[in-house]
Structures are given as C-alpha cells and as structure tokens.
Amino acid sequence: MTKSDYENLLKRIEKNISNTSSSGKRFELPPIDITWEGKKTILRNFADFPKALRRDPNTILQYLSKEFAVPADRVGDKAIFVGKRDPDDFSRLFGIYLKDYVECPTCQSPDTKVEKENRISFLICEACGAKSTIKGKYA
C-alpha cells in the first residue's frame, strides 16, 4: 500500500465518521410532561424515565420524593407529587440522577447496570467494562 492510498483511505474514513455523528449525544431523556391539579404536580410520562434510564421505577420515584422533600405516589404511568413543581426542577433532578447513578464515570456511556455485592452497589458499564462503586442508595 502506497502512502497516497493510505491517505485516501484516511480521508474516506474521516468523511464517513463526520457524517454519522450528527447530534453529538445519542442518549436523551424524554421531555417532561407535567400538569397541576390543585396543589399537586402530576408527571404524566413518569413511566418513560425508568425505561430510558433502565432503572427501577420505585427507586427513581423514591429519589425524586427525597429530593423534593415531599410525598409521591405512582398511579399507572403517572407520578403525583405534593406541591407545585416546575418542569425545570424535574429536568435538573433527572440530569443529576443520570450523572450520579446511570452514566459510566469512565466513558460517560449510559449503558450501565447495577449489581450489589455484600451490601455495596456497583455500576458496571456495558460499553467499556468499568466497575465503580455508587455513592447513595438510589441506583
């Protein structure tokens, strides 16, 4: 293989790579869909978040309830919180949850799973194989 062949191959690869990475991030959370009824906030698409994050719905609801410092209930695909909450509050908390309990600290991949060993939770990345401990109990 000559040097010019090699350079042409590199240019073709570079062109293909730049075409495939359009959005930059392949993982996005669903949009927040809330309504207010009296003094309650209803997250109408709550069930979408545990599916997207690949985590237990009860654990995520418990996390949100603790962070908002209010009781919360699940009714079907909805979650009901006492008090009026802004959609930005939910976005911020889901972002924090994603960073602390879902994303791999090594490669930032959301493709992780949680395993417990001797009362210690580990975040295991399915992309790079990294294994790290999780601080907190909402994994």
Secondary structure, DSSP 4 states (H G I P E B T S, - for coil): --HHHHHHHHHHHHHHHHHH-SSS-S--PPPP-EEEETTEEEETTTTHHHHHHTS-HHHHHHHHHHHHTS-EEEETTEEEEES---HHHHHHHHHHHIIIIIS-TTT--S-EEEEEETTEEEEEETTT--EEE--SS--
